[in-house]
């Protein structure tokens, strides 16, 4: 892992930039000024920019939010979200069935993800796990901690329910919150360790990267991923065989801890940088 102070140090080696959102471009509410400046610079250099995010939001929702965060939608060739990947999978598998499948939907009703996510899925939504045919996991229920999900997951495992996880991230950062908060990926990981069947198509799985290859002919040797998660952004880049930059002002902030995680889990970023800046 090479420590760099600016993306200017490596910019000439790459033509394609796969960029994470939370912790790299913005904090969920405000776009980082240094990231806005970096995106503008990369665009002026005619670089190919892609957003690849583990957001549970649909693509259209993520694109619509970019201007509110200070970014130009047209600066990016495309936006890929794990939420969009899972939505397409569920739509293709269940939405044309004559008898509606029953879905237990985990989401925070104070956010927009849940109800908008349901559009055109043609499912019956149930309030009890006992009545479900499968689980759709978008965002954690408000006021619940990971341990609170155990009885629900026990029942789901007993019923052999499949879980579709729209956000594989274990944790993220939020404005006005000094601690990282857990994401749906943490619950999915618990369910997986219990023996549950979990479907994930976001980072670190290569499905979401393969979507870029389907739409755009890019050379992997000229492609760089930028993210703040060892277990998702960097592992995903490793799995996809592309170089990566770990931003260490997001989830991971201590070099010693990063080095230990990399060694223990055999996940290595090509570079690390304090923040996504030029």
Secondary structure, DSSP 8 states (H G I E B T S, - for coil): -EE-S-GGGTGGG-SEEEE--BTTTBSSSSB-HHHHHHHHHHHHTT-EEEEEE--SS-HHHHHHHHGGGT--GGGSSEEEEHHHHHHHHHHHHHTT-SS--EEEEE--TTSSHHHHHTTT---EEESSGGG-SEEEE-S--TT--GGGGHHHHHHHHHTT-EEEES---SEE--TT-SS-EE-HHHHHHHHHHTT-EEE--STTSSHHHHHHHHHS---GGGEEEEES-IIIIIHHHHHHT-EEEEETTSS---HHHHHHHHHHHT---SEEESSS--
